[in-house]
Amino acid sequence: MAAGVVRVSDVVVPQIFGPYVQLLTEQKSRLVRSGAIVSDARLAQVLAGGGLTFNEPSWKDLDNDVENVSSDDPAVFSNPNKIGTLNEIQVRMNRNNSWSTMDLTGDLAGSDPAQAIANRVSDYWVRRMQAAFLAVMAGVFADNTAAPSGTDTHVTGDLTYDIKGASFVAGTTNFSAEAYLNTKVLLGDSMDSLSMILMHSIVYNTALKNNLIDFIPDSQNSAAQGIPTFLGAQVVVDDSMPNAAGVFETWLFGAGAVRWGNGSAKVPSEILRVPSAGNGGGQEIMWSRVEWIIAPVGHAYIGTAPSGGPSNLATTNNLAAAASWSRVYPERKQIKIARLITREF
């Protein structure tokens, strides 16, 4: 038998553990797998280089200018038109957390808390990625609610259909097929591109009680009830959806409405042994680090982010702030996002 003491650093090898956590984070995220957020190789690539924000210029479509009527007059010349450009801007988010355990704690508990922490890190980052996604969407909706300024192209409030009213009225302020369709039609003849609904369980319960939800078989689990759908759109139920005092937000998305870049920190994870801690009893400290981009298509991050990137807060330069975002796509139909606000009680 080899001499020595088995420690968490022997069981959890940082060089292996970091990529493993990244893999599990992407696999477990319902947002990524559902299609509301799509993993984007380009965004992962730019994270591998330097920079805090990343410009992504593209060409606009040709304007719908009136064509010329041809003439046989050599003195009449046409004036050529031009094609415009737009620029989406993404922002890097560098985030980390650490956890500490004392050796004596594990001895008294009869199991290794450091290993328990390691087993849960990927789930932790899934929840934090979802929190960042919610903050990004809060900022986008806040920008849309405000009057446009500068080069912002949006029409105030054109992402949202709001029926919450001043007080609850059954069949009027709560979720219904009519309200859902009125939200979809915010995209006009592109309404069918909205293929997914994110809703709180309270809103989902309203839909269930009104027999609005259908289930399609889940090929991976025949014993399950099935995948919930509503008028052909996939339903994702999550209680982190924004709500307050009986008012709930339901979001509609088209495939790829939000892009996600998953980078790799220089040292994704590392473990420190502090033998003198606990009066010599010993301590383990585990760090985990991630790098992300969460980019709502058709928008530019215009805040001045700190060096580690913006936080989830609604304060200046952070993700949930209206002034951090600007719509750059000129047409409402190009933004595959819509929001329904209801009052459920």
TORPA-416975 format. One record per residue: x, y, z of N, C-alpha, C in turn. Coordinates in pm, whole numbers, plus 50000, padded with zeros to 5 digits. Layout:
BEGIN
XYZXYZXYZ
...
END
This chain:
BEGIN
500854988150000500005000050000500895012450000
500535022449915501325034649909501155042650036
502265048850077502205057150197501555070450165
501005077250267500415090450249498985090950296
498395102650279497025105050323496185109250203
495045102950181494145106650072493405119450111
493555129850027492885142550052491985145749934
491175156349946490275160049839491045163349712
492285168449726493085171549609493495158949535
493435147449601493715134749534492475129749461
491305132949514490065127949456489555137449348
489645150449372489185160649279490395167349217
490805162849099491975168449032491555181248960
492095192949000491615205548944491635205948791
492695200648727492805201348582491715193248512
491155183448580490065175348526488725180748572
488675185148696487425189448757486835201648687
487685211348649487185223548585486415220748458
487005213948358486255210748236485035202148262
485105193248361483975184648395482785193048443
483065203048527482015211948575481405219448458
482225224348365481725231448248480785222648167
481185210148147480375200948068479025198648134
479015196048263477765193548332476875205948332
477485217848344476715230148345475925231448215
476565228648103475885229847975474845218947957
475115207048003474185196047986472925197848070
473055203248191471935203848283471055215948265
471545226048197470765238348185469565236348094
468375237548149467155236448070467075247847968
467635259348003467585270547912468395267647787
469575261847805470415258547691469765247547608
469305237047675468755225647603467415228747539
466675238047596465335240847544465385249147416
466445256547393466555264547272466365279447293
465915283747410465805298047437467185304547433
468155297347484469555301447475470285291047392
471075295547295471855286147215473345288547242
474055277747259475505278547277476135282747144
476975292947149477515298947028479035297747028
479575290646930481015288346924481795301246904
481225310846832481945323446811482145330946943
481105331047025481225338047153482225330947245
482245317747240483255310347318484645313847268
484775315747136486085318847079486575332547121
485695342647122486145356047160486515356447308
485865348147389486235347647530487645342347550
488145334447454489495329047465490555339647442
490165351147386491105362047365490945372847470
491505384447442491415395547535490175403947510
489945413347600488845422647583487715420447681
487045431247714485905430847805484585431247729
484545438747619483365438947531483805435247391
482845430247312483175424847181482165430047079
482675436646975481835442046869481575431346764
480325430546719479955421246613479165428946507
479895435146412479195442846309478555433646205
477515438646143476875431346034476185441345942
475785436445826475105444945729473595444745755
472985456245741471535456945743470985451545611
469685448845609469025445745483468945458645401
468725457345272468535469145188467245476245228
467285489545230466075497145258465055494845147
463795496445183462715494045086462475506645003
463535511544939463425523644858462615521044731
461925531344686461175530244561462165528944446
461895519144361462795516944247462655528044143
463635529044055463605538943948462805533643829
462185542543760461545539343632462535542843522
462885532943443463905535043340463485545543238
464475552343182464225563243088465195562242970
464825568142858465745568742743466415582342734
466295590542839466895603842841468315602742895
469355604942817470745603442864471145613942968
470355624242981470695634743078470135631843217
469355621243230468765617843360469585606543422
470145609143539470985599343608470315594743737
470485582343767469945577143893470925579744006
470405580744128471235582344247471335569044319
472535563344331472655550344397472355551144545
471805540444596471555539344740472745532544806
472675530944934473755524245006473175514245104
474025505645153473605495945254474135500245390
473325498545493473705502945627474355491745708
474895495345820475525485645910474925486946050
475095476646128474725477046269475765469546349
475755471346479476815465846562476255460546693
476195447246707475875441246836477135441446922
476935443647052478075443947144477785434247258
478725425147282478595415647392479595419247502
479315414747624480175417847738480595405047809
481855404747847482405393347919481965393848066
481665381948120481365380648263482335370648324
483215375348408484135366648482483615365048624
483305352848662482715350648794483385338848863
483355339248994483975328349070483295327049206
483525315749269483125313949407484055303749470
484055303249602484915293849672484195288349793
484615276649834484005269849948485115263850034
484905264150164485935259550257485345249050351
486145239250384485735229150482486905226550577
486565223150699487565219350797487645204150807
488835199150820489015184650828488215178550943
488215185651057487525180351174486035178651148
485455187951066484035186951033483735173750963
484595170350866484415157750796484585145750887
485545146650977485765135551070484525133251157
483935144251206482775142951294481525138751216
481415143351090480225140151010480285125950953
481465120650942481615107250886481625106950735
481685118450667481795119150522482545131850486
483035132450363483895143450321483075155050265
482965166350335482175177650283482785183650158
484105182950145484735188450025484285180949901
484165167849910483695160049796482225163249766
481435165449871480045169249851479945182649777
480815192049812480845204949743481205202849597
482225194949572482645192449434481525186649350
480725178149409479645171749335478505181349300
478445192649369477325201949349477705214749276
478975216349241479415228849181478735231349047
478575221148965477955223248834476515227948848
475775222048942474395226348965474355240749014
475325244349097475405258149145475575267749028
476465264548932476705273748821475525274148725
474775263248712473555263748632472585273948690
472415273748821471495283248885471995297548869
473305299448879473855312948866473795317948721
473965308848625473825312648486472385316948457
471435309648515470035313448497469755326948559
470365329748675470175342748738470725353948649
471865351348585472435361248494471555363248372
471005352348320470075353148207468855361648242
468285359348359467125367048404467475381848417
468685384648464469115398548478469275405248342
469845398048246469985403348110468625406848052
467665397548068466345400048013465645411648085
465875412748216465315424148290465845437248233
467135437748200467725449648142467175452748004
467005442347922466455444247787465025449447794
464205443647881462825448347894462775462447953
463675465448047463695478948105464075489247999
465045485847914465425494847804464245496947711
463495486247682462365487147591461225495347649
461085495047781460035502847846460345517747843
461625521047844462045535047841462005540447698
461955553547686461985559847555463345557647490
463385555047360464685553047293465515565747294
466825563847296467725575347291468945571547207
469615581547153470795578947071470445570746948
471185559946927470965551546810469995540046837
469395539646955468445529146989467265529446891
466895517546840465905517046734464515512846780
464325510246910463065504046951461915514146959
460715508746950459495516246981459135513047126
458895523147207458675521147349457595510747377
457985500347453457045490247497456645480047393
457335479347279456865470347173457235455647196
457915452647307458195438747342457125432847434
456235441147485455375436947597453895438947569
453105428947610451645430147616451255429047762
450655439647817450405440847961448905441447987
448385431148059446955431048091446725430448243
447735433848321447635431748466446565440548531
446295452248475445285461048531445645465548673
444695471948738444915477048873444605466748980
443765456948947443405446549042442995433948966
442965422749035442675410048970441215409248925
441035405148800439695402348746439805389148672
439155378848723439235365648664438805365948517
439605359748433439305359348291439695371748215
440185381848286440575394448221442045397548242
442515396448367443895400148397444835388148402
444285376048403445155364248417445435357948280
446325348048283446785341548160445645334848087
445635336447956444605330347873445165328447732
444475320547653444875318647514444815331847438
443805339847467443665352847399444865361847431
445225362547559446355370947598447645366047534
447815352847531449015347147469449095350847321
447995349347249448005352447107448205367347082
447645375747168447875390147154449335393747179
450015385747258451445387847280452245383247158
451895371747104452585366646986452485376246868
451335382446852451125390746734451925403746741
452615406246852453545417446856454615415946748
454835403546702455775401046594455105400546458
453835404146452453145404446324453175391046254
453505391046125453485378646049454675369646079
455535373746173456615365146222456245358746356
454975359346393454555354646525454845339746546
454815331846438455025317546455456475313946488
457375323846481458765321146520458925320146671
457905324246747457955323046893457515308946930
458465300446963458195286246978458345281147121
458565290147215458805286047352458205296147449
457665290947561457065299447664457735296447797
458245306547864458795305347999457785311448095
457315303448191456295308648282456515303448424
455995310948520456005307048660454975295948682
455175288048787454255276948813452835281848843
452685293848898451345299248923450615301748791
451325307348694450735309648562450455296148495
451395287048508451215273648452449985266848512
449795268748641448625262848706447325268648650
447315281648623446155287748559445875281248424
446945279348346446785273148215446285258748227
446785251348327446335237748348444855237148383
444435245948473443045246048518442095249348404
442595256948308441765260648193441955251248075
442605239748101442815229447998443535234947875
444535243547900445265249747790446565242547758
446975233147843448255226547826448065212647767
448835209547663448885196147606450255190247636
450345177047631451605170247657451955161347538
453225162247496453705153447391454665143647454
454745131447402455595121147465457065125247468
457705121747577459145123747592459825110747553
460535110747439461135098447389462205092947481
462745101447569463795096947659463245091047788
461965093147813461395088247938459925085447916
459625073347872458245069947837457315069947957
457895068948079457065068848200456645082848243
457295092948188456995106548229455675111248169
455125121948226453865127448178453995132648036
455195137148001455445142647869455895157147878
456205162647763456685176447755455485185747741
455305195347831454155204347821454265213847702
453175215847633453115225147520451835233347530
451855244747465450665253247459450555258747319
449505255147249449295259047110450545256647026
451175245147050452335241046973453665245847027
453675254947123454925260247178455325252347302
456615249747316457115242747434456995251747556
456565245847668456415253347793457545249447888
458245259547941459275257548042458795264448169
458635256948276458105262248402459255264548498
459345276748550460445279948641459995290948736
460115288448865459645298048965460585309948986
461675310448910462505322448915462005333148818
460955330148743460385340348654459895352148737
460095364448688459765376448767458295376848808
458065380048936456715381548986456745389649114
455665396549141455545404449265454075407849286
453595405649409452245409649450451165404949353
451285392549306450265386949219450455389749071
451455397949036451735401348896452875392548847
452705386248731453675376548680454065379948536
455315377248505455795378648368455905364948303
455435363848181455595351948098456335356147972
457395348947939458235352747826458065342947711
458025348347590457945340447469459255342247392
459805331147345461085331547275461005323847144
461775328547048462075320546930463395313546950
463645303146871464895295746883466075305046860
467035304546951468245312646938468045327346966
467005331047039466765345147070467865350947157
468525342247234469635346447319470805336947293
471995342447277473185334347252474035333747378
474715322547394475525320247513476925315847473
477925322747527479315318747511479855313647642
480455301747639481005295547760482515294647744
483225303547813484675303547803485325295047910
486625296447921487385288948021488365298248089
488215299748220489145307948296490555302048288
491565310148311492945305348307493125293348398
492575294248519492575282848612491125280748655
490395271948586488965270448617488685266148760
489565258148817489365253948956490705251049019
490785253149148491995249649222491655247449368
492525240449433492285236449572493515239849655
493275246049770494345249849860494235242149990
495325236650032495405229850161496045239450262
495335241750375495855250450482496035241750606
497195235650622497375226050730497325232050870
497665244950884497715250951017496355255751066
495385256750974494055261551014493405251651110
492465256851189491815248351289492785243651395
493755252651425494785249351526495505236351489
495765235151357496495223451309495595212251261
494255213951275493335203451230493255202351079
493535213451007493565213250861492305218650797
492495224350679491395230650605491605228650455
490515226950382490525226750236489705238450183
490235245650084489505256450017489475253349869
488285253349811488095250349669487565262749598
488205266549485487765277649402487235272249269
486195278649218485655275449086485415288549011
485825289048883485735301348805485085298448670
484265307948623483605306648494483765319648416
483625318648284483575330248195482405328448100
481525338348093480325337348011480115349847927
479375347947819478685358747749477235354447736
476305363147773474885360847748474415372647663
474105369647536473885380347438472475379547379
471575388547416470265389147350470435394047207
469975386047113470195389146971469555402446935
470305410546860469795423446816470035434846912
470805432347019471055442547120472555444647141
472875456147194474255459447227474335462947375
475365457447441475645461747578476395475047568
475835485647625476425499147611476885504747744
476815496747851477315501347979478835501647981
479385507648085480835507448107481095497448218
481405485248179481495474448275482795475048353
482775471148480484025469748555484845458448497
486095457248539487045448048476486595433448481
485815429648582485325415948590484005413848520
483505424348457482205423448391481095428248482
479895430148427478765435248505478215424748600
477595429548707476875420648798475435419148750
474635411748825473225409848788472325421348831
472845431048902472015441548961471445451048856
470455459048899469835468948812470475482648827
471645483148888472355495748908473185499048784
473715511048781474425516248664475495506548615
475485503948485476455495448414476275480548439
475275476548514475065462348540473945456548454
473785443448456472985436548356471515440448355
470915442548472469485445148478469125459848461
470105468348433469845482748418469405485948276
468405494548263467915498348130468995504848047
469825513248110470835520748037472025512147993
472035499348031473125490547989472905484647851
471675486247795471335479447671470735489047570
470955485947443470365493647335470025484047221
468835485347167468485476947052469135482546926
469775473646849470435478046727469775472346602
468995461546616468255456446500467085465846473
466895470246349465905480546322464455475846321
464215462746299462835458046286462405450246409
461195452846456460655445346571460625430446542
460325426546421460205412346386461525404946396
462635412346399463945405946411464265402046556
463495407146649463715404046791462735393146831
463245381046848462385369446872462075367847021
461585378547080461275379047223459985386747242
459135382147331457935389747369457615386647514
456945396047579456625394547721455145397147745
454545388247823453155389847867453155392248018
452475402748061452365405748205450915403848246
450705395048344449355391948391449275393648542
448045394548591447785394448735446965381948764
447535373048845446925359848865446085358948994
446215368449083445385368649204445445382349268
END
